[in-house]
Amino acid sequence: MQDRPLLARQPILDKQQSIYAYELLCRPVPTDNVTWQNAHGNDATTEVVIGALHEIGMPSVTAGLPAFVNFTADFLVIDLPLSPDEMVIELLEHIPPSETNIAAVQRLKKQGYRIAVDDFTGSSEQATWLAYADIVKVDLPALTGKSDAATIRDTFHRDGLLWLAEKVETHEEFEACKQAGYDLFQGYFFSKPVTMFGRRTPDSHLAVMQLITALNKPDAEFEDIVDTVRRDPQLSFRLLQMANSPTVNQGASITTLQRAATALGLNRIKRWANLLALGKLSDKPAILQQQALFRAHLMQGISAFSDELDPDTAFTLGLFSLLDALLDLPIDEVCAKVSLPDELTEAISKHTGIYGRHLAAIHCWEHGDADAIPWKQLCLTPSQLETTIEQAIVLVSEESGALGT
């Protein structure tokens, strides 16, 4: 899969020309008019946020500095994936100050987000937004004269409001705006937007990574896991099926997810939810998903021979050991994206620790190289491994349908 442009970033500087923040920009460059924004604005913002947050990673994009992100009216009312410390919300100049939009901005400000009014030229409609703004971005080329930048600031300034001159192209413009009281500066005089490249993860893969991340947070409580499952109808249905299987429930039918989760228990519901999440990768061959399930059962079977191996952790390790093939990403990158615990990450990517040693033994067996297995470092004998392999094959045959959609 070839890297492609995901977004661009342009630095925003202070009076000392130190980087204050970055604006994240859509690539290819959008058309700056109402018609284009109405038709494509939501998609552009989505692409920028996904590219920065999931494909490249915010630390690499902004180095810990705030990101200015263009917002459409639709984006004002959704739950945001970036914290107030990470993001400044730019109100596009086409957003009308309606009651609904103003209420949405007030809600965002209460949550701690900073608001920037984009491409301000002094219109009365845009001026309505200044009561809620923290930053005003003035579009220099849109002004009629060089002195207009100072006039606009003098007319609309209030205490606490930062003024940002954008599209600064010359040293003369920079000095003039600085003398006029502007605090921040952006434009070709300092830096053109720098395109950032990466691999666009298919939406189904991204959804699975987000689901796995939520399920495997180290501090996730029982209710957190149940809420995560509840938000996915397919996952909820399949777990209800499992909770009503004869091996789990021999009494009255279980009809609620809460009761199903209680019957399955936290460890088992996490294990099965992880399994079902991988089953949502419909573009992957069934044999690859079955191989992941085989490794999961094999690692769990091996854990029966050691007090140091937790059965549920061993199952998850085996299941996730093929995430690189399932998600088309290097294993180190996958482990980082889904925030796996360090123990699992090291075991999967480097085959270190007691879990990693046993996973490495499975790799040797799969490649027909049993002589390379360091038996003295393992918790079971060759004959016990053969027996466990046979048991895992039977379990996969019985349960492989769990990976289907």
ABEGO torsion letter per residue (X at the ends): XBBBBABBBBBBBBAAGBBABBBBBBOBBBBBBAAAAAAAAAAAAAAAAAAAAAAAEAAAAAGGBBBBBBBBAAAAABBBABBAAABBBBBBAABBBBAAAAAAAAAAAAAGBBBBBBGBAGBAAAAAAAAABABBBBBAAABABAAAAAAAAAAABBBGBBBBBBGBABAAAAAAAAAAGBABBBEAAABBBBBBBBBBBBAAAAAAAAAAAAAABAABBAAAAAAAAAABAAAAAAAAAAAABAAABABBBBABAAAAAAAAEAAAAAAAAAAAAAAABAABBAAAAAAAAAAAAAAAAAAAABAABBAAAAAAAAAAAAAAAAAGBBAAAAAAAAGBBAAAAAAAAAGBEAAAAAAAAAAAAAAGBAAABBAAABABBAAAAAAAAAAAAAAAAAAAAAABX
